[in-house]
Amino acid sequence: MLIVLALVAAVAIGLALHFTVPLRPTRGVALAPLLEAAIAAVIYTSLTWLGLAESNPWLWVASILIPAAVTALVILVVSRARAVHDERERARIKIA
């Protein structure tokens, strides 16, 4: 049942990442929190299946830090790709 605590923390971190990573207008507000929660759920579940107890601090460290790093990287890449694509489209249709 403690997975809910990990998922709530992941969503909160995902929201914080959405507002702190640049190029915010190029992505949806739900992308970072949903991605963060999905990665945290997979990591938390996998580590508990591998035998880590809920009292083990490594379970919590991995469930919080790894999803935050992966999510930050993914939303940065997605945002930059979107910005480049939008700029190419503006040049192609000559509106900027």
C-alpha positions as CSV (number, residue, x, y, z in Angstrom):
1,M,0.0,0.0,0.0
2,L,3.0,2.3,0.4
3,I,3.3,2.4,-3.4
4,V,0.6,5.1,-3.2
5,L,3.0,7.3,-1.2
6,A,5.7,6.8,-3.9
7,L,3.2,7.6,-6.7
8,V,2.0,10.8,-5.0
9,A,5.6,12.0,-4.5
10,A,6.3,11.1,-8.1
11,V,3.4,13.2,-9.4
12,A,4.4,16.1,-7.2
13,I,8.0,15.9,-8.6
14,G,6.6,15.6,-12.1
15,L,4.6,18.8,-11.7
16,A,7.7,20.6,-10.3
17,L,9.7,19.4,-13.3
18,H,7.0,20.6,-15.7
19,F,7.3,24.1,-14.3
20,T,11.1,24.2,-14.0
21,V,12.3,22.7,-17.2
22,P,12.5,25.2,-20.0
23,L,10.2,25.4,-23.1
24,R,7.0,24.7,-21.1
25,P,4.6,25.8,-23.8
26,T,5.8,23.1,-26.1
27,R,4.5,20.2,-24.0
28,G,1.3,19.3,-22.2
29,V,1.0,19.8,-18.4
30,A,0.2,16.1,-17.9
31,L,3.2,14.7,-19.6
32,A,5.8,15.1,-16.8
33,P,3.6,13.9,-13.9
34,L,2.2,10.9,-15.8
35,L,5.6,9.8,-17.1
36,E,7.1,10.3,-13.6
37,A,4.4,8.2,-12.0
38,A,4.6,5.4,-14.5
39,I,8.4,5.1,-14.1
40,A,8.1,5.2,-10.4
41,A,5.4,2.5,-10.3
42,V,7.6,0.2,-12.5
43,I,10.7,0.7,-10.4
44,Y,8.9,0.4,-7.0
45,T,7.1,-2.7,-8.1
46,S,10.2,-4.3,-9.7
47,L,12.3,-3.7,-6.6
48,T,9.7,-5.1,-4.2
49,W,9.4,-8.2,-6.4
50,L,13.1,-8.5,-6.3
51,G,12.9,-8.7,-2.5
52,L,13.5,-5.2,-1.2
53,A,11.3,-4.5,1.8
54,E,9.3,-1.3,2.1
55,S,11.5,-0.3,5.0
56,N,14.6,-0.4,2.8
57,P,15.8,3.2,2.0
58,W,17.2,2.1,-1.4
59,L,13.7,1.3,-2.6
60,W,12.6,4.9,-1.8
61,V,15.7,6.5,-3.2
62,A,15.5,4.6,-6.5
63,S,11.7,5.2,-6.7
64,I,12.2,8.9,-6.4
65,L,15.6,9.8,-8.0
66,I,15.6,7.5,-11.1
67,P,12.1,8.6,-12.3
68,A,13.0,12.3,-11.7
69,A,16.2,12.0,-13.8
70,V,14.6,10.1,-16.6
71,T,11.5,12.4,-16.7
72,A,13.7,15.5,-16.8
73,L,15.7,14.1,-19.7
74,V,12.6,13.0,-21.6
75,I,10.7,16.2,-21.3
76,L,13.8,18.3,-22.2
77,V,14.3,16.2,-25.4
78,V,10.6,16.3,-26.3
79,S,10.4,20.0,-25.7
80,R,13.4,20.7,-27.8
81,A,12.2,18.4,-30.6
82,R,8.9,20.2,-30.6
83,A,10.5,23.6,-30.7
84,V,12.7,22.6,-33.7
85,H,9.7,21.0,-35.5
86,D,7.5,24.1,-34.9
87,E,10.3,26.4,-36.2
88,R,10.7,24.3,-39.4
89,E,7.0,24.3,-40.0
90,R,6.8,28.1,-39.6
91,A,9.6,28.4,-42.1
92,R,8.0,25.9,-44.5
93,I,4.7,27.7,-44.5
94,K,6.3,31.1,-44.3
95,I,4.5,32.5,-41.2
96,A,7.3,33.9,-39.1
